[in-house]
Amino acid sequence: MINEPILTCSPSHPLTIWFSYNYRIAVVEEGVFDRGEVAHAINLFDMNAKYADVITTEAAVSYLSSANEAPGE
């Protein structure tokens, strides 16, 4: 099994489904929201503790940029 993160914007596939297939999941903190700030913070904390790595946009862009580089660059 490939252990590479998956990027998805699909609300029809909750992260628990990807987690159940043993995928490594990253949630971009600035890319998700909730109705209230407290609920948002609690949900991010819960996701980070159980199912995914909560990362910043900067970290996601950096990862994707490095993934596009050819080996040895």
Secondary structure as a PSIPRED ss2 file (coil, helix, strand):
# PSIPRED VFORMAT (PSIPRED V4.0)

   1 M C   1.000  0.000  0.000
   2 I C   1.000  0.000  0.000
   3 N C   1.000  0.000  0.000
   4 E C   1.000  0.000  0.000
   5 P C   1.000  0.000  0.000
   6 I E   0.000  0.000  1.000
   7 L C   1.000  0.000  0.000
   8 T C   1.000  0.000  0.000
   9 C C   1.000  0.000  0.000
  10 S C   1.000  0.000  0.000
  11 P C   1.000  0.000  0.000
  12 S C   1.000  0.000  0.000
  13 H C   1.000  0.000  0.000
  14 P C   1.000  0.000  0.000
  15 L H   0.000  1.000  0.000
  16 T H   0.000  1.000  0.000
  17 I H   0.000  1.000  0.000
  18 W H   0.000  1.000  0.000
  19 F H   0.000  1.000  0.000
  20 S H   0.000  1.000  0.000
  21 Y C   1.000  0.000  0.000
  22 N C   1.000  0.000  0.000
  23 Y C   1.000  0.000  0.000
  24 R C   1.000  0.000  0.000
  25 I E   0.000  0.000  1.000
  26 A E   0.000  0.000  1.000
  27 V E   0.000  0.000  1.000
  28 V E   0.000  0.000  1.000
  29 E H   0.000  1.000  0.000
  30 E H   0.000  1.000  0.000
  31 G H   0.000  1.000  0.000
  32 V C   1.000  0.000  0.000
  33 F C   1.000  0.000  0.000
  34 D C   1.000  0.000  0.000
  35 R C   1.000  0.000  0.000
  36 G C   1.000  0.000  0.000
  37 E H   0.000  1.000  0.000
  38 V H   0.000  1.000  0.000
  39 A H   0.000  1.000  0.000
  40 H H   0.000  1.000  0.000
  41 A H   0.000  1.000  0.000
  42 I H   0.000  1.000  0.000
  43 N H   0.000  1.000  0.000
  44 L H   0.000  1.000  0.000
  45 F H   0.000  1.000  0.000
  46 D H   0.000  1.000  0.000
  47 M H   0.000  1.000  0.000
  48 N H   0.000  1.000  0.000
  49 A H   0.000  1.000  0.000
  50 K H   0.000  1.000  0.000
  51 Y C   1.000  0.000  0.000
  52 A C   1.000  0.000  0.000
  53 D E   0.000  0.000  1.000
  54 V E   0.000  0.000  1.000
  55 I E   0.000  0.000  1.000
  56 T C   1.000  0.000  0.000
  57 T H   0.000  1.000  0.000
  58 E H   0.000  1.000  0.000
  59 A H   0.000  1.000  0.000
  60 A H   0.000  1.000  0.000
  61 V H   0.000  1.000  0.000
  62 S H   0.000  1.000  0.000
  63 Y H   0.000  1.000  0.000
  64 L H   0.000  1.000  0.000
  65 S H   0.000  1.000  0.000
  66 S H   0.000  1.000  0.000
  67 A H   0.000  1.000  0.000
  68 N H   0.000  1.000  0.000
  69 E C   1.000  0.000  0.000
  70 A C   1.000  0.000  0.000
  71 P C   1.000  0.000  0.000
  72 G C   1.000  0.000  0.000
  73 E C   1.000  0.000  0.000
